[in-house]
Amino acid sequence: MSGGEQKPERYYVGVDVGTGSVRAALVDQSGVLLAFADQPIKKWEPQFNHHEQSSEDIWAACCVVTKNLRETCWDKAGHFFDLPDFLSWKATGVTARSLCSLVCKWTYSAEKGWDDSFWKMIGLEDFVADTYSKIGNQVLPPGASLGNGLTPEAARDLGLLPGIAVAASLIDAHAGGLGVIGADVRGHGLICEGQPVTSRLAVICGTSSCHMGIDHMVQGHAAFPELQVKATARCQSIYAYLNSHLDLIKKAQPVGFLTVDLHVWPDFHGNRSPLADLTLKGMVTGLKLSQDLDDLAILYLATVQAIALGTRFIIEAMEAAGHSVSTLFLCGGLSKNPLFVQMHADITGMPVVLSQEVESVLVGAAILGACASGDFASVQEAMAKMSKVGKVVFPRLQDKKYYDKKYQVFLKLVEHQKEYLAIMNDD
């Protein structure tokens, strides 16, 4: 099973100190009051129209009502799940957590387990006291069989038979990687043939920052309304139209060379990898006063290239840490865009493998189920049997010198951004 990332719900405690009581409420982001508690406070009247209250008594009342919220909300919660584990629990009634969910989202260490000191430091020592039963004290590897499979209730809801094996889950992007990275590549002329799977890098190109970055650059451009009209008239997506428009304006040169004087640093929402710096901003250099469809198409191209340059940046960081990557395996929505795929091949200098099945996340989830059923001895065996190569896109090595220069500029952009920040913060 796989589950997509969801924005976590956030709640707020409002405390009101009145003349006769302290009240507290738990409120969600929509302003809906979810729980309420109140506590009287003492009041003295030493003489007529003179009132006194104890600040210590008020604070004690604040503590009481806040603790009462715990009793009505926190203490009533039986378990806290990440979405993939919640779905597994609904299917099987088993509260075991996936190693993937806990390591990626819950600070769990695959080697050391939970860190008691962390939970105590942030005031959630309750988890430690109950041996982590609420957030997971049974941890299973993805693909492990959960309990006795589908419960009768879940089977009835799904229209399936009780007892069908259910696998410990993966986060959706990780399931996509599982669905593509283990494919049998024999006969495709790839250097990764015969090498360990660690020579392969799965790039999950979905509705994450890469997709939103392209949308932001395209939809915010003055020529976007014109693009919509023309794409609709041709019954094309806006990106298919932009790709064809780039082919029209490139003339005799390779399409990638249209951005010789336009460069983008794409981290408009911070950088996750390899810098892990949420303060970084997006950068564009080389803009002109004109804002026609040609300009939009070239800016779109520069943004696609910037994302591929970011992939190269990640690969170089991995190689500096001792890894060896030779082949990219792409899946997700953007892997359907031929320009996005070709730019990744050209800029990284590596062949790009596309899966025969477009929905790689679903294949990955099915691989987990196949392992849980016992039909395969290992996840690796299931990947080799169930993942299929659909297409291989090779880099145009004659363009290598150009993209090496683009990469030098790419690194300069973030270097300069940090320099600008240092200048502005200098006292």
C-alpha positions in Angstrom: 0.0 0.0 0.0 1.2 3.5 -0.6 0.0 6.8 0.8 0.5 10.4 -0.5 1.8 13.1 1.7 -0.8 15.2 3.3 -0.4 18.6 5.0 -0.6 18.0 8.7 -3.5 19.4 10.7 -2.6 22.2 13.1 -4.5 23.1 16.2 -4.3 26.0 18.6 -5.2 26.4 22.3 -6.9 29.7 23.1 -7.0 30.7 26.8 -9.4 33.4 28.1 -9.0 34.7 31.7 -12.3 36.2 32.8 -13.4 37.7 36.1 -14.7 34.5 37.5 -13.0 31.7 35.5 -10.3 30.6 33.1 -11.5 29.0 29.9 -9.5 27.1 27.2 -10.5 25.8 23.8 -8.9 23.7 21.1 -9.4 25.4 17.8 -8.5 24.2 14.3 -7.2 26.3 11.4 -10.8 26.9 10.2 -11.7 28.5 13.5 -13.8 25.5 14.6 -13.9 24.9 18.3 -13.1 21.2 18.9 -12.9 21.0 22.7 -13.6 23.2 25.7 -12.7 23.3 29.4 -13.1 25.9 32.2 -12.0 26.4 35.8 -13.2 28.9 38.4 -10.8 31.3 39.9 -10.9 32.8 43.3 -11.9 36.4 43.9 -11.6 38.5 47.1 -13.6 41.6 47.9 -11.7 43.3 50.9 -14.2 46.2 50.7 -17.1 47.4 48.6 -16.2 47.7 44.8 -12.6 46.5 45.5 -11.7 43.2 43.9 -8.5 41.2 44.2 -7.4 38.0 42.4 -4.2 36.0 42.9 -1.9 35.7 39.8 -0.8 32.3 41.1 -4.4 31.2 41.3 -5.0 32.4 37.7 -1.9 30.5 36.5 -2.9 27.4 38.3 -6.4 27.6 36.6 -4.7 28.0 33.2 -2.8 24.8 33.9 -5.9 23.0 34.9 -7.9 23.8 31.8 -5.0 23.1 29.5 -4.6 19.7 31.2 -8.3 19.1 30.8 -7.9 19.5 27.1 -5.4 16.7 27.2 -8.0 14.5 28.9 -10.6 15.3 26.3 -8.3 15.0 23.2 -4.7 13.8 23.7 -5.5 11.1 26.3 -8.4 9.8 24.2 -6.2 9.2 21.1 -5.4 5.6 20.8 -2.9 5.8 18.0 -1.2 8.4 15.8 -0.6 7.2 12.2 1.1 8.4 9.1 -1.3 7.9 6.2 0.2 4.7 4.8 0.2 3.0 8.2 -3.4 4.2 8.8 -4.5 2.5 5.6 -2.7 -0.7 6.6 -4.4 -0.6 10.0 -7.9 -0.1 8.5 -7.2 -3.0 6.2 -5.9 -5.4 8.8 -6.5 -4.1 12.3 -2.7 -4.3 12.9 -1.0 -1.3 14.5 2.5 -2.2 13.3 4.2 0.6 11.5 6.2 0.6 8.3 9.9 1.2 8.7 9.6 3.6 5.7 7.0 5.9 7.4 8.8 6.0 10.7 12.3 6.7 9.4 11.2 9.3 6.8 8.6 11.2 8.9 8.8 10.3 12.6 12.6 10.6 13.6 12.9 6.8 14.0 16.3 5.3 13.5 16.5 2.0 11.6 19.6 1.2 13.7 18.8 2.6 17.1 15.0 2.8 17.2 13.3 5.7 19.0 15.3 8.4 20.8 13.8 8.8 24.3 15.7 12.1 24.8 14.1 13.8 21.8 10.5 13.1 22.9 11.3 14.2 26.5 12.9 17.4 25.2 9.8 18.4 23.2 7.4 17.6 26.1 6.0 14.3 24.7 7.5 12.0 27.3 4.1 10.2 27.3 5.3 8.3 24.3 8.3 7.1 26.2 6.3 6.1 29.2 3.9 3.9 27.3 6.8 2.3 25.3 5.7 4.1 22.1 2.5 2.1 21.7 0.7 5.2 20.3 3.2 5.8 17.5 4.6 2.4 16.9 6.5 -0.1 19.0 6.3 -2.8 16.3 8.1 -1.8 13.1 8.1 -3.9 10.0 10.0 -3.7 6.7 8.0 -2.7 3.6 6.5 -5.8 2.0 6.2 -7.7 5.3 2.8 -9.4 5.7 0.6 -7.7 8.3 -1.3 -10.0 10.7 -3.9 -12.3 9.1 -4.5 -10.1 6.1 -7.7 -8.4 5.3 -10.2 -8.3 8.2 -13.8 -9.4 7.3 -15.0 -5.8 7.7 -12.3 -4.5 5.4 -12.8 -7.3 2.9 -16.5 -6.4 2.8 -15.8 -2.8 2.2 -13.3 -3.6 -0.6 -15.3 -6.4 -2.2 -12.5 -8.9 -1.6 -12.0 -12.0 0.4 -11.0 -12.0 4.0 -7.4 -13.1 4.7 -5.9 -11.7 1.5 -2.3 -10.7 2.4 -1.7 -7.0 3.1 1.9 -5.6 3.0 3.6 -3.1 5.3 3.5 0.1 3.3 5.7 2.6 1.6 5.3 6.4 1.2 4.0 7.0 -2.3 7.2 8.4 -3.9 9.2 5.5 -2.4 6.7 3.1 -3.9 7.2 4.7 -7.3 11.0 4.1 -7.0 10.3 0.5 -6.1 8.1 0.2 -9.2 10.9 1.2 -11.6 14.4 0.8 -10.2 14.6 -3.0 -10.1 13.7 -3.6 -13.8 15.6 -6.2 -15.8 17.7 -4.0 -18.2 19.3 -6.8 -20.2 19.5 -6.0 -23.9 19.2 -2.2 -23.5 22.9 -1.3 -23.7 22.9 0.2 -20.2 26.0 0.4 -18.0 24.0 -0.5 -14.9 23.4 -4.1 -16.3 25.3 -6.4 -14.1 25.9 -3.7 -11.5 24.3 -3.6 -8.0 21.0 -1.7 -7.8 22.8 1.0 -5.9 24.2 2.2 -9.3 20.6 3.3 -10.2 18.9 6.4 -9.1 15.1 6.7 -9.1 13.8 10.2 -9.7 10.2 10.6 -8.7 8.9 13.6 -10.7 5.4 14.2 -9.3 3.4 17.1 -7.8 6.3 18.1 -5.5 8.4 21.3 -5.7 9.7 20.4 -9.2 6.2 20.3 -10.7 5.0 23.4 -8.8 8.1 25.2 -9.8 7.4 24.8 -13.5 3.7 25.7 -13.0 4.7 28.8 -11.1 7.0 30.1 -13.9 4.6 29.3 -16.7 1.3 30.4 -15.1 2.7 33.6 -13.7 3.9 34.8 -17.1 2.2 37.6 -19.0 1.8 35.4 -22.1 0.1 32.6 -20.2 -3.5 33.5 -21.4 -2.3 33.5 -25.0 -0.7 30.1 -24.4 -3.9 28.7 -23.0 -5.9 29.9 -26.0 -3.5 28.4 -28.5 -3.1 25.1 -26.7 -6.8 24.7 -26.4 -7.3 25.4 -30.1 -4.9 22.6 -30.9 -6.4 20.2 -28.3 -3.0 20.1 -26.6 -1.8 20.5 -23.0 0.0 23.7 -22.4 3.3 21.8 -22.0 2.9 19.9 -25.2 2.3 23.2 -27.0 5.3 24.8 -25.4 7.5 21.8 -26.4 6.3 22.2 -30.1 6.8 25.9 -29.9 10.4 25.5 -28.8 11.0 23.3 -31.8 9.7 26.1 -34.0 12.0 28.8 -32.6 15.2 26.8 -32.1 16.0 27.0 -35.8 19.2 24.9 -36.6 20.5 24.8 -33.0 19.7 22.2 -30.3 16.7 23.3 -28.4 18.6 23.5 -25.1 20.8 26.2 -26.5 17.9 28.7 -26.4 18.8 29.4 -22.8 22.4 30.5 -23.4 21.8 33.8 -21.6 18.8 32.8 -19.3 19.5 30.9 -16.1 17.2 29.8 -13.2 17.8 28.7 -9.7 14.5 26.9 -9.0 14.3 26.7 -5.2 11.5 29.2 -4.8 10.4 27.3 -1.7 13.7 26.4 -0.2 16.0 23.5 -1.0 15.4 20.0 0.3 18.4 18.2 -1.3 21.4 18.3 -1.2 21.6 21.6 0.8 18.6 21.2 3.1 18.2 25.0 3.3 14.7 26.2 3.6 15.8 29.9 3.5 16.9 29.7 -0.2 14.9 31.6 -2.8 14.4 31.2 -6.5 16.6 33.2 -8.9 16.3 34.2 -12.6 19.0 36.0 -14.5 18.8 37.2 -18.1 15.2 38.5 -18.4 14.3 40.9 -21.1 11.5 43.6 -21.4 9.6 41.5 -24.0 7.0 39.1 -22.6 5.7 37.3 -25.7 5.1 33.5 -26.2 8.7 33.0 -27.3 9.9 34.4 -23.9 7.5 32.2 -22.0 8.7 29.1 -23.9 12.3 29.9 -23.2 11.7 30.6 -19.5 9.8 27.3 -19.3 12.8 25.6 -20.9 15.3 27.3 -18.5 13.1 26.1 -15.6 13.1 22.5 -16.8 16.8 22.7 -17.2 17.2 24.1 -13.7 15.4 21.1 -12.2 17.7 18.7 -14.2 20.7 20.7 -13.0 19.4 20.3 -9.5 19.3 16.5 -10.1 23.0 16.7 -11.2 23.8 18.6 -8.1 22.2 15.9 -6.0 24.1 13.1 -7.9 27.4 14.9 -7.4 26.7 15.2 -3.7 25.9 11.5 -3.5 29.1 10.6 -5.4 31.2 12.8 -3.1 29.8 10.7 -0.2 31.0 7.5 -1.8 28.0 6.4 -4.0 28.3 5.5 -7.7 25.4 6.3 -9.9 25.3 5.4 -13.6 21.6 5.4 -14.7 18.5 7.4 -13.9 15.0 5.8 -13.6 12.2 8.3 -13.9 8.6 8.0 -13.0 5.7 10.4 -12.0 3.8 12.9 -14.0 6.8 14.9 -15.4 8.4 11.7 -16.8 5.6 11.9 -19.5 7.1 15.2 -20.7 9.8 14.3 -23.4 11.6 17.6 -22.9 11.9 17.0 -19.1 13.3 13.5 -19.8 15.8 14.6 -22.5 17.1 17.5 -20.4 17.7 15.1 -17.5 19.7 12.8 -19.8 21.7 15.6 -21.5 22.5 17.5 -18.3 23.4 14.5 -16.1 25.1 12.7 -19.0 23.3 9.6 -18.0 20.8 7.4 -19.8 17.2 7.7 -18.5 15.0 4.6 -18.2 11.2 5.0 -18.3 8.9 2.2 -17.1 6.7 0.3 -19.4 3.9 1.0 -17.0 3.1 4.7 -16.5 1.7 4.3 -13.0 4.9 3.2 -11.3 3.6 4.0 -7.8 0.8 1.4 -8.2 3.3 -1.1 -9.5 5.5 -0.5 -6.5 2.5 -1.0 -4.2 1.6 -4.2 -6.0 5.2 -5.4 -5.6 4.8 -5.0 -1.8 1.6 -7.0 -1.9 3.3 -9.8 -4.0 6.0 -10.0 -1.3 3.4 -10.2 1.5 1.6 -13.0 -0.3 4.8 -15.1 -0.3 4.8 -15.3 -4.1 8.4 -14.0 -4.2 11.3 -14.7 -1.9 12.4 -11.1 -1.8 11.5 -7.6 -2.8 14.5 -7.7 -5.2 13.1 -10.8 -7.0 9.6 -9.2 -7.2 11.0 -6.0 -8.7 13.0 -7.9 -11.3 9.9 -9.8 -12.4 7.2 -7.0 -12.2 9.1 -3.9 -13.3 9.6 -3.6 -17.1 11.7 -1.2 -19.1 9.5 0.8 -21.5 11.9 3.2 -23.1 15.5 4.4 -22.7 16.5 8.0 -23.5 20.3 8.5 -24.0 22.1 11.8 -23.5 23.3 13.8 -26.5 26.9 13.8 -25.6 27.8 16.4 -28.3 26.0 19.0 -26.1 28.0 18.1 -23.0 30.3 21.2 -23.1 27.2 23.5 -23.2 25.6 21.9 -20.2 28.8 21.8 -18.2 28.8 25.6 -18.6 25.2 25.9 -17.6 26.0 23.8 -14.5 28.8 26.2 -13.6 26.4 29.1 -13.8 23.8 27.1 -11.8 26.3 26.7 -8.9 27.3 30.3 -9.1 23.7 31.4 -8.6 23.3 29.8 -5.2 26.8 30.9 -4.2 25.9 34.5 -5.1 22.6 34.3 -3.3 24.4 33.4 -0.1 26.9 36.2 -0.7 24.1 38.7 -1.1 22.5 37.5 2.1 25.8 37.9 4.0 26.2 41.4 2.7 22.7 42.4 3.8 23.1 40.8 7.2 26.4 42.4 7.8 26.3 45.0 10.6 
